[in-house]
Amino acid sequence: MSDDRPILVSEAEIAKRRRITADTLASFAVDNIPVNPETQYIFDDFVEGKIATNAEVKALLHDHYSKIAKLSKP
């Protein structure tokens, strides 16, 4: 499947995000913290520049976890 969404940030910003993400994932691995496969695509899109800001990431995560919270209420 092709992803034709535009890249919204510079190549330098993508390189920075890749470096930070690699360091973060390494620390998660050392501490044995699992990655949530249901939200990983959000972080992947951010790293690759298809999501421009942290605020957008936060909003997408809020939407995801709000749905889960609603489903878990009796």
PyMOL Python script that loads the backbone (N, CA, C, O; Angstrom):
from pymol import cmd

cmd.read_pdbstr("""\
ATOM      1  N   MET A   1       0.835  -1.173   0.000  1.00  0.00           N
ATOM      2  CA  MET A   1       0.000   0.000   0.000  1.00  0.00           C
ATOM      3  C   MET A   1       0.884   1.241   0.000  1.00  0.00           C
ATOM      4  O   MET A   1       1.828   1.333   0.786  1.00  0.00           O
ATOM      5  N   SER A   2       0.592   2.167  -0.852  1.00  0.00           N
ATOM      6  CA  SER A   2       1.382   3.384  -0.993  1.00  0.00           C
ATOM      7  C   SER A   2       0.868   4.465  -0.046  1.00  0.00           C
ATOM      8  O   SER A   2      -0.337   4.616   0.151  1.00  0.00           O
ATOM      9  N   ASP A   3       1.792   5.203   0.527  1.00  0.00           N
ATOM     10  CA  ASP A   3       1.433   6.315   1.412  1.00  0.00           C
ATOM     11  C   ASP A   3       1.801   7.605   0.695  1.00  0.00           C
ATOM     12  O   ASP A   3       2.972   7.978   0.627  1.00  0.00           O
ATOM     13  N   ASP A   4       0.803   8.273   0.169  1.00  0.00           N
ATOM     14  CA  ASP A   4       1.033   9.479  -0.617  1.00  0.00           C
ATOM     15  C   ASP A   4       0.903  10.767   0.194  1.00  0.00           C
ATOM     16  O   ASP A   4       0.873  11.861  -0.369  1.00  0.00           O
ATOM     17  N   ARG A   5       0.827  10.632   1.516  1.00  0.00           N
ATOM     18  CA  ARG A   5       0.719  11.844   2.332  1.00  0.00           C
ATOM     19  C   ARG A   5       2.007  12.666   2.225  1.00  0.00           C
ATOM     20  O   ARG A   5       3.096  12.105   2.104  1.00  0.00           O
ATOM     21  N   PRO A   6       1.880  13.976   2.268  1.00  0.00           N
ATOM     22  CA  PRO A   6       3.071  14.817   2.125  1.00  0.00           C
ATOM     23  C   PRO A   6       3.961  14.776   3.364  1.00  0.00           C
ATOM     24  O   PRO A   6       3.503  14.517   4.477  1.00  0.00           O
ATOM     25  N   ILE A   7       5.226  15.037   3.138  1.00  0.00           N
ATOM     26  CA  ILE A   7       6.189  15.213   4.224  1.00  0.00           C
ATOM     27  C   ILE A   7       6.074  16.668   4.660  1.00  0.00           C
ATOM     28  O   ILE A   7       6.183  17.577   3.838  1.00  0.00           O
ATOM     29  N   LEU A   8       5.855  16.886   5.948  1.00  0.00           N
ATOM     30  CA  LEU A   8       5.532  18.221   6.442  1.00  0.00           C
ATOM     31  C   LEU A   8       6.694  18.929   7.131  1.00  0.00           C
ATOM     32  O   LEU A   8       6.559  20.083   7.535  1.00  0.00           O
ATOM     33  N   VAL A   9       7.826  18.256   7.268  1.00  0.00           N
ATOM     34  CA  VAL A   9       8.976  18.851   7.948  1.00  0.00           C
ATOM     35  C   VAL A   9      10.233  18.639   7.106  1.00  0.00           C
ATOM     36  O   VAL A   9      10.222  17.882   6.135  1.00  0.00           O
ATOM     37  N   SER A  10      11.305  19.312   7.488  1.00  0.00           N
ATOM     38  CA  SER A  10      12.561  19.232   6.737  1.00  0.00           C
ATOM     39  C   SER A  10      13.254  17.884   6.941  1.00  0.00           C
ATOM     40  O   SER A  10      12.963  17.153   7.888  1.00  0.00           O
ATOM     41  N   GLU A  11      14.171  17.577   6.036  1.00  0.00           N
ATOM     42  CA  GLU A  11      14.986  16.364   6.165  1.00  0.00           C
ATOM     43  C   GLU A  11      15.804  16.400   7.457  1.00  0.00           C
ATOM     44  O   GLU A  11      15.999  15.369   8.100  1.00  0.00           O
ATOM     45  N   ALA A  12      16.279  17.586   7.833  1.00  0.00           N
ATOM     46  CA  ALA A  12      17.041  17.715   9.081  1.00  0.00           C
ATOM     47  C   ALA A  12      16.170  17.376  10.281  1.00  0.00           C
ATOM     48  O   ALA A  12      16.631  16.719  11.215  1.00  0.00           O
ATOM     49  N   GLU A  13      14.926  17.813  10.266  1.00  0.00           N
ATOM     50  CA  GLU A  13      13.996  17.505  11.359  1.00  0.00           C
ATOM     51  C   GLU A  13      13.710  16.011  11.395  1.00  0.00           C
ATOM     52  O   GLU A  13      13.646  15.427  12.477  1.00  0.00           O
ATOM     53  N   ILE A  14      13.538  15.386  10.250  1.00  0.00           N
ATOM     54  CA  ILE A  14      13.298  13.937  10.208  1.00  0.00           C
ATOM     55  C   ILE A  14      14.507  13.195  10.772  1.00  0.00           C
ATOM     56  O   ILE A  14      14.340  12.249  11.542  1.00  0.00           O
ATOM     57  N   ALA A  15      15.709  13.603  10.407  1.00  0.00           N
ATOM     58  CA  ALA A  15      16.921  12.965  10.936  1.00  0.00           C
ATOM     59  C   ALA A  15      16.985  13.099  12.454  1.00  0.00           C
ATOM     60  O   ALA A  15      17.346  12.149  13.149  1.00  0.00           O
ATOM     61  N   LYS A  16      16.638  14.269  12.965  1.00  0.00           N
ATOM     62  CA  LYS A  16      16.621  14.503  14.410  1.00  0.00           C
ATOM     63  C   LYS A  16      15.597  13.591  15.080  1.00  0.00           C
ATOM     64  O   LYS A  16      15.888  12.974  16.104  1.00  0.00           O
ATOM     65  N   ARG A  17      14.407  13.506  14.506  1.00  0.00           N
ATOM     66  CA  ARG A  17      13.341  12.665  15.069  1.00  0.00           C
ATOM     67  C   ARG A  17      13.746  11.196  15.046  1.00  0.00           C
ATOM     68  O   ARG A  17      13.458  10.465  15.993  1.00  0.00           O
ATOM     69  N   ARG A  18      14.404  10.757  13.989  1.00  0.00           N
ATOM     70  CA  ARG A  18      14.850   9.361  13.904  1.00  0.00           C
ATOM     71  C   ARG A  18      15.866   9.057  14.997  1.00  0.00           C
ATOM     72  O   ARG A  18      15.813   8.000  15.627  1.00  0.00           O
ATOM     73  N   ARG A  19      16.792   9.987  15.219  1.00  0.00           N
ATOM     74  CA  ARG A  19      17.821   9.799  16.239  1.00  0.00           C
ATOM     75  C   ARG A  19      17.190   9.732  17.632  1.00  0.00           C
ATOM     76  O   ARG A  19      17.516   8.844  18.421  1.00  0.00           O
ATOM     77  N   ILE A  20      16.297  10.657  17.931  1.00  0.00           N
ATOM     78  CA  ILE A  20      15.638  10.686  19.243  1.00  0.00           C
ATOM     79  C   ILE A  20      14.807   9.419  19.445  1.00  0.00           C
ATOM     80  O   ILE A  20      14.816   8.834  20.528  1.00  0.00           O
ATOM     81  N   THR A  21      14.097   9.003  18.416  1.00  0.00           N
ATOM     82  CA  THR A  21      13.262   7.811  18.518  1.00  0.00           C
ATOM     83  C   THR A  21      14.112   6.564  18.739  1.00  0.00           C
ATOM     84  O   THR A  21      13.750   5.706  19.545  1.00  0.00           O
ATOM     85  N   ALA A  22      15.218   6.456  18.046  1.00  0.00           N
ATOM     86  CA  ALA A  22      16.111   5.308  18.233  1.00  0.00           C
ATOM     87  C   ALA A  22      16.612   5.255  19.673  1.00  0.00           C
ATOM     88  O   ALA A  22      16.647   4.184  20.279  1.00  0.00           O
ATOM     89  N   ASP A  23      17.000   6.400  20.221  1.00  0.00           N
ATOM     90  CA  ASP A  23      17.469   6.446  21.607  1.00  0.00           C
ATOM     91  C   ASP A  23      16.347   6.071  22.575  1.00  0.00           C
ATOM     92  O   ASP A  23      16.571   5.339  23.539  1.00  0.00           O
ATOM     93  N   THR A  24      15.144   6.573  22.312  1.00  0.00           N
ATOM     94  CA  THR A  24      14.002   6.290  23.181  1.00  0.00           C
ATOM     95  C   THR A  24      13.644   4.808  23.141  1.00  0.00           C
ATOM     96  O   THR A  24      13.438   4.190  24.185  1.00  0.00           O
ATOM     97  N   LEU A  25      13.570   4.242  21.948  1.00  0.00           N
ATOM     98  CA  LEU A  25      13.243   2.821  21.828  1.00  0.00           C
ATOM     99  C   LEU A  25      14.312   1.941  22.478  1.00  0.00           C
ATOM    100  O   LEU A  25      14.001   0.893  23.043  1.00  0.00           O
ATOM    101  N   ALA A  26      15.564   2.372  22.396  1.00  0.00           N
ATOM    102  CA  ALA A  26      16.638   1.619  23.047  1.00  0.00           C
ATOM    103  C   ALA A  26      16.459   1.626  24.561  1.00  0.00           C
ATOM    104  O   ALA A  26      16.653   0.602  25.215  1.00  0.00           O
ATOM    105  N   SER A  27      16.091   2.775  25.117  1.00  0.00           N
ATOM    106  CA  SER A  27      15.888   2.835  26.568  1.00  0.00           C
ATOM    107  C   SER A  27      14.665   2.022  26.976  1.00  0.00           C
ATOM    108  O   SER A  27      14.659   1.415  28.046  1.00  0.00           O
ATOM    109  N   PHE A  28      13.628   2.002  26.135  1.00  0.00           N
ATOM    110  CA  PHE A  28      12.457   1.161  26.418  1.00  0.00           C
ATOM    111  C   PHE A  28      12.871  -0.307  26.435  1.00  0.00           C
ATOM    112  O   PHE A  28      12.432  -1.066  27.299  1.00  0.00           O
ATOM    113  N   ALA A  29      13.706  -0.706  25.490  1.00  0.00           N
ATOM    114  CA  ALA A  29      14.148  -2.098  25.405  1.00  0.00           C
ATOM    115  C   ALA A  29      14.956  -2.489  26.634  1.00  0.00           C
ATOM    116  O   ALA A  29      14.791  -3.586  27.166  1.00  0.00           O
ATOM    117  N   VAL A  30      15.821  -1.601  27.082  1.00  0.00           N
ATOM    118  CA  VAL A  30      16.640  -1.878  28.263  1.00  0.00           C
ATOM    119  C   VAL A  30      15.745  -2.068  29.486  1.00  0.00           C
ATOM    120  O   VAL A  30      15.999  -2.935  30.322  1.00  0.00           O
ATOM    121  N   ASP A  31      14.699  -1.251  29.583  1.00  0.00           N
ATOM    122  CA  ASP A  31      13.786  -1.335  30.723  1.00  0.00           C
ATOM    123  C   ASP A  31      12.641  -2.324  30.494  1.00  0.00           C
ATOM    124  O   ASP A  31      11.753  -2.458  31.336  1.00  0.00           O
ATOM    125  N   ASN A  32      12.666  -3.014  29.351  1.00  0.00           N
ATOM    126  CA  ASN A  32      11.656  -4.010  28.994  1.00  0.00           C
ATOM    127  C   ASN A  32      10.244  -3.404  28.954  1.00  0.00           C
ATOM    128  O   ASN A  32       9.281  -4.037  29.388  1.00  0.00           O
ATOM    129  N   ILE A  33      10.131  -2.193  28.436  1.00  0.00           N
ATOM    130  CA  ILE A  33       8.842  -1.532  28.272  1.00  0.00           C
ATOM    131  C   ILE A  33       8.347  -1.828  26.859  1.00  0.00           C
ATOM    132  O   ILE A  33       9.014  -1.479  25.885  1.00  0.00           O
ATOM    133  N   PRO A  34       7.188  -2.466  26.741  1.00  0.00           N
ATOM    134  CA  PRO A  34       6.702  -2.804  25.404  1.00  0.00           C
ATOM    135  C   PRO A  34       6.173  -1.588  24.643  1.00  0.00           C
ATOM    136  O   PRO A  34       5.720  -0.613  25.242  1.00  0.00           O
ATOM    137  N   VAL A  35       6.239  -1.664  23.336  1.00  0.00           N
ATOM    138  CA  VAL A  35       5.674  -0.640  22.465  1.00  0.00           C
ATOM    139  C   VAL A  35       4.220  -1.023  22.198  1.00  0.00           C
ATOM    140  O   VAL A  35       3.920  -2.198  21.983  1.00  0.00           O
ATOM    141  N   ASN A  36       3.326  -0.052  22.210  1.00  0.00           N
ATOM    142  CA  ASN A  36       1.916  -0.319  21.939  1.00  0.00           C
ATOM    143  C   ASN A  36       1.714  -0.388  20.420  1.00  0.00           C
ATOM    144  O   ASN A  36       1.826   0.632  19.740  1.00  0.00           O
ATOM    145  N   PRO A  37       1.423  -1.558  19.889  1.00  0.00           N
ATOM    146  CA  PRO A  37       1.264  -1.673  18.432  1.00  0.00           C
ATOM    147  C   PRO A  37       0.067  -0.895  17.895  1.00  0.00           C
ATOM    148  O   PRO A  37       0.032  -0.555  16.713  1.00  0.00           O
ATOM    149  N   GLU A  38      -0.917  -0.608  18.754  1.00  0.00           N
ATOM    150  CA  GLU A  38      -2.098   0.133  18.310  1.00  0.00           C
ATOM    151  C   GLU A  38      -1.822   1.618  18.094  1.00  0.00           C
ATOM    152  O   GLU A  38      -2.570   2.296  17.389  1.00  0.00           O
ATOM    153  N   THR A  39      -0.756   2.118  18.698  1.00  0.00           N
ATOM    154  CA  THR A  39      -0.427   3.542  18.536  1.00  0.00           C
ATOM    155  C   THR A  39       0.916   3.768  17.838  1.00  0.00           C
ATOM    156  O   THR A  39       1.285   4.911  17.570  1.00  0.00           O
ATOM    157  N   GLN A  40       1.640   2.706  17.543  1.00  0.00           N
ATOM    158  CA  GLN A  40       2.970   2.854  16.954  1.00  0.00           C
ATOM    159  C   GLN A  40       2.936   3.623  15.640  1.00  0.00           C
ATOM    160  O   GLN A  40       3.868   4.364  15.329  1.00  0.00           O
ATOM    161  N   TYR A  41       1.867   3.452  14.869  1.00  0.00           N
ATOM    162  CA  TYR A  41       1.778   4.159  13.580  1.00  0.00           C
ATOM    163  C   TYR A  41       1.798   5.681  13.773  1.00  0.00           C
ATOM    164  O   TYR A  41       2.296   6.406  12.912  1.00  0.00           O
ATOM    165  N   ILE A  42       1.269   6.159  14.875  1.00  0.00           N
ATOM    166  CA  ILE A  42       1.282   7.606  15.149  1.00  0.00           C
ATOM    167  C   ILE A  42       2.723   8.084  15.295  1.00  0.00           C
ATOM    168  O   ILE A  42       3.121   9.084  14.696  1.00  0.00           O
ATOM    169  N   PHE A  43       3.488   7.368  16.086  1.00  0.00           N
ATOM    170  CA  PHE A  43       4.888   7.740  16.299  1.00  0.00           C
ATOM    171  C   PHE A  43       5.711   7.581  15.017  1.00  0.00           C
ATOM    172  O   PHE A  43       6.576   8.405  14.719  1.00  0.00           O
ATOM    173  N   ASP A  44       5.433   6.517  14.268  1.00  0.00           N
ATOM    174  CA  ASP A  44       6.137   6.319  12.995  1.00  0.00           C
ATOM    175  C   ASP A  44       5.856   7.466  12.033  1.00  0.00           C
ATOM    176  O   ASP A  44       6.768   7.968  11.375  1.00  0.00           O
ATOM    177  N   ASP A  45       4.594   7.880  11.951  1.00  0.00           N
ATOM    178  CA  ASP A  45       4.234   8.999  11.069  1.00  0.00           C
ATOM    179  C   ASP A  45       4.894  10.298  11.523  1.00  0.00           C
ATOM    180  O   ASP A  45       5.307  11.107  10.692  1.00  0.00           O
ATOM    181  N   PHE A  46       4.996  10.502  12.826  1.00  0.00           N
ATOM    182  CA  PHE A  46       5.658  11.696  13.349  1.00  0.00           C
ATOM    183  C   PHE A  46       7.138  11.680  12.971  1.00  0.00           C
ATOM    184  O   PHE A  46       7.676  12.674  12.484  1.00  0.00           O
ATOM    185  N   VAL A  47       7.781  10.548  13.199  1.00  0.00           N
ATOM    186  CA  VAL A  47       9.214  10.436  12.895  1.00  0.00           C
ATOM    187  C   VAL A  47       9.480  10.687  11.421  1.00  0.00           C
ATOM    188  O   VAL A  47      10.461  11.340  11.066  1.00  0.00           O
ATOM    189  N   GLU A  48       8.616  10.174  10.565  1.00  0.00           N
ATOM    190  CA  GLU A  48       8.821  10.313   9.122  1.00  0.00           C
ATOM    191  C   GLU A  48       8.278  11.622   8.555  1.00  0.00           C
ATOM    192  O   GLU A  48       8.277  11.820   7.340  1.00  0.00           O
ATOM    193  N   GLY A  49       7.814  12.518   9.431  1.00  0.00           N
ATOM    194  CA  GLY A  49       7.428  13.852   8.998  1.00  0.00           C
ATOM    195  C   GLY A  49       6.020  13.980   8.445  1.00  0.00           C
ATOM    196  O   GLY A  49       5.679  15.014   7.872  1.00  0.00           O
ATOM    197  N   LYS A  50       5.203  12.962   8.601  1.00  0.00           N
ATOM    198  CA  LYS A  50       3.836  13.024   8.076  1.00  0.00           C
ATOM    199  C   LYS A  50       2.872  13.618   9.095  1.00  0.00           C
ATOM    200  O   LYS A  50       1.718  13.911   8.781  1.00  0.00           O
ATOM    201  N   ILE A  51       3.356  13.789  10.309  1.00  0.00           N
ATOM    202  CA  ILE A  51       2.675  14.559  11.348  1.00  0.00           C
ATOM    203  C   ILE A  51       3.672  15.635  11.743  1.00  0.00           C
ATOM    204  O   ILE A  51       4.820  15.335  12.070  1.00  0.00           O
ATOM    205  N   ALA A  52       3.234  16.887  11.712  1.00  0.00           N
ATOM    206  CA  ALA A  52       4.184  17.986  11.861  1.00  0.00           C
ATOM    207  C   ALA A  52       4.531  18.346  13.305  1.00  0.00           C
ATOM    208  O   ALA A  52       5.670  18.720  13.585  1.00  0.00           O
ATOM    209  N   THR A  53       3.574  18.239  14.222  1.00  0.00           N
ATOM    210  CA  THR A  53       3.821  18.781  15.563  1.00  0.00           C
ATOM    211  C   THR A  53       3.527  17.772  16.665  1.00  0.00           C
ATOM    212  O   THR A  53       2.805  16.794  16.472  1.00  0.00           O
ATOM    213  N   ASN A  54       4.117  18.046  17.831  1.00  0.00           N
ATOM    214  CA  ASN A  54       3.817  17.242  19.015  1.00  0.00           C
ATOM    215  C   ASN A  54       2.353  17.380  19.405  1.00  0.00           C
ATOM    216  O   ASN A  54       1.752  16.429  19.905  1.00  0.00           O
ATOM    217  N   ALA A  55       1.779  18.545  19.183  1.00  0.00           N
ATOM    218  CA  ALA A  55       0.370  18.761  19.520  1.00  0.00           C
ATOM    219  C   ALA A  55      -0.540  17.824  18.721  1.00  0.00           C
ATOM    220  O   ALA A  55      -1.534  17.319  19.242  1.00  0.00           O
ATOM    221  N   GLU A  56      -0.194  17.601  17.466  1.00  0.00           N
ATOM    222  CA  GLU A  56      -0.976  16.667  16.645  1.00  0.00           C
ATOM    223  C   GLU A  56      -0.838  15.236  17.163  1.00  0.00           C
ATOM    224  O   GLU A  56      -1.815  14.487  17.186  1.00  0.00           O
ATOM    225  N   VAL A  57       0.352  14.858  17.574  1.00  0.00           N
ATOM    226  CA  VAL A  57       0.568  13.529  18.147  1.00  0.00           C
ATOM    227  C   VAL A  57      -0.269  13.386  19.412  1.00  0.00           C
ATOM    228  O   VAL A  57      -0.959  12.385  19.607  1.00  0.00           O
ATOM    229  N   LYS A  58      -0.198  14.391  20.257  1.00  0.00           N
ATOM    230  CA  LYS A  58      -0.955  14.364  21.512  1.00  0.00           C
ATOM    231  C   LYS A  58      -2.451  14.221  21.241  1.00  0.00           C
ATOM    232  O   LYS A  58      -3.128  13.449  21.920  1.00  0.00           O
ATOM    233  N   ALA A  59      -2.968  14.948  20.268  1.00  0.00           N
ATOM    234  CA  ALA A  59      -4.397  14.875  19.936  1.00  0.00           C
ATOM    235  C   ALA A  59      -4.775  13.480  19.428  1.00  0.00           C
ATOM    236  O   ALA A  59      -5.815  12.945  19.813  1.00  0.00           O
ATOM    237  N   LEU A  60      -3.948  12.894  18.578  1.00  0.00           N
ATOM    238  CA  LEU A  60      -4.222  11.547  18.071  1.00  0.00           C
ATOM    239  C   LEU A  60      -4.182  10.508  19.188  1.00  0.00           C
ATOM    240  O   LEU A  60      -5.017   9.605  19.231  1.00  0.00           O
ATOM    241  N   LEU A  61      -3.213  10.637  20.089  1.00  0.00           N
ATOM    242  CA  LEU A  61      -3.139   9.712  21.217  1.00  0.00           C
ATOM    243  C   LEU A  61      -4.331   9.899  22.154  1.00  0.00           C
ATOM    244  O   LEU A  61      -4.884   8.925  22.664  1.00  0.00           O
ATOM    245  N   HIS A  62      -4.719  11.140  22.376  1.00  0.00           N
ATOM    246  CA  HIS A  62      -5.883  11.424  23.225  1.00  0.00           C
ATOM    247  C   HIS A  62      -7.131  10.785  22.625  1.00  0.00           C
ATOM    248  O   HIS A  62      -7.916  10.165  23.342  1.00  0.00           O
ATOM    249  N   ASP A  63      -7.316  10.931  21.329  1.00  0.00           N
ATOM    250  CA  ASP A  63      -8.460  10.308  20.659  1.00  0.00           C
ATOM    251  C   ASP A  63      -8.438   8.787  20.838  1.00  0.00           C
ATOM    252  O   ASP A  63      -9.454   8.178  21.172  1.00  0.00           O
ATOM    253  N   HIS A  64      -7.284   8.192  20.614  1.00  0.00           N
ATOM    254  CA  HIS A  64      -7.157   6.740  20.728  1.00  0.00           C
ATOM    255  C   HIS A  64      -7.507   6.271  22.140  1.00  0.00           C
ATOM    256  O   HIS A  64      -8.333   5.375  22.311  1.00  0.00           O
ATOM    257  N   TYR A  65      -6.883   6.875  23.145  1.00  0.00           N
ATOM    258  CA  TYR A  65      -7.094   6.409  24.515  1.00  0.00           C
ATOM    259  C   TYR A  65      -8.454   6.817  25.066  1.00  0.00           C
ATOM    260  O   TYR A  65      -8.960   6.166  25.981  1.00  0.00           O
ATOM    261  N   SER A  66      -9.055   7.870  24.539  1.00  0.00           N
ATOM    262  CA  SER A  66     -10.425   8.221  24.941  1.00  0.00           C
ATOM    263  C   SER A  66     -11.391   7.147  24.485  1.00  0.00           C
ATOM    264  O   SER A  66     -12.317   6.798  25.217  1.00  0.00           O
ATOM    265  N   LYS A  67     -11.192   6.619  23.290  1.00  0.00           N
ATOM    266  CA  LYS A  67     -12.043   5.526  22.796  1.00  0.00           C
ATOM    267  C   LYS A  67     -11.911   4.299  23.682  1.00  0.00           C
ATOM    268  O   LYS A  67     -12.907   3.644  23.988  1.00  0.00           O
ATOM    269  N   ILE A  68     -10.698   3.984  24.092  1.00  0.00           N
ATOM    270  CA  ILE A  68     -10.468   2.836  24.968  1.00  0.00           C
ATOM    271  C   ILE A  68     -11.139   3.058  26.315  1.00  0.00           C
ATOM    272  O   ILE A  68     -11.764   2.147  26.858  1.00  0.00           O
ATOM    273  N   ALA A  69     -11.013   4.271  26.859  1.00  0.00           N
ATOM    274  CA  ALA A  69     -11.625   4.576  28.144  1.00  0.00           C
ATOM    275  C   ALA A  69     -13.142   4.433  28.072  1.00  0.00           C
ATOM    276  O   ALA A  69     -13.761   3.923  29.006  1.00  0.00           O
ATOM    277  N   LYS A  70     -13.741   4.875  26.979  1.00  0.00           N
ATOM    278  CA  LYS A  70     -15.197   4.762  26.819  1.00  0.00           C
ATOM    279  C   LYS A  70     -15.605   3.299  26.743  1.00  0.00           C
ATOM    280  O   LYS A  70     -16.637   2.921  27.298  1.00  0.00           O
ATOM    281  N   LEU A  71     -14.825   2.476  26.073  1.00  0.00           N
ATOM    282  CA  LEU A  71     -15.155   1.064  25.944  1.00  0.00           C
ATOM    283  C   LEU A  71     -15.028   0.324  27.273  1.00  0.00           C
ATOM    284  O   LEU A  71     -15.732  -0.661  27.495  1.00  0.00           O
ATOM    285  N   SER A  72     -14.149   0.778  28.157  1.00  0.00           N
ATOM    286  CA  SER A  72     -13.913   0.075  29.414  1.00  0.00           C
ATOM    287  C   SER A  72     -14.884   0.480  30.516  1.00  0.00           C
ATOM    288  O   SER A  72     -14.905  -0.149  31.574  1.00  0.00           O
ATOM    289  N   LYS A  73     -15.687   1.514  30.291  1.00  0.00           N
ATOM    290  CA  LYS A  73     -16.665   1.924  31.303  1.00  0.00           C
ATOM    291  C   LYS A  73     -17.856   0.964  31.270  1.00  0.00           C
ATOM    292  O   LYS A  73     -18.312   0.562  30.200  1.00  0.00           O
ATOM    293  N   PRO A  74     -18.354   0.600  32.463  1.00  0.00           N
ATOM    294  CA  PRO A  74     -19.511  -0.323  32.508  1.00  0.00           C
ATOM    295  C   PRO A  74     -20.793   0.274  31.984  1.00  0.00           C
ATOM    296  O   PRO A  74     -21.826  -0.395  31.970  1.00  0.00           O
TER     297      PRO A  74
END
""", "prot")
cmd.dss("prot")
cmd.show_as("cartoon", "prot")
cmd.util.cbc("prot")
cmd.orient("prot")
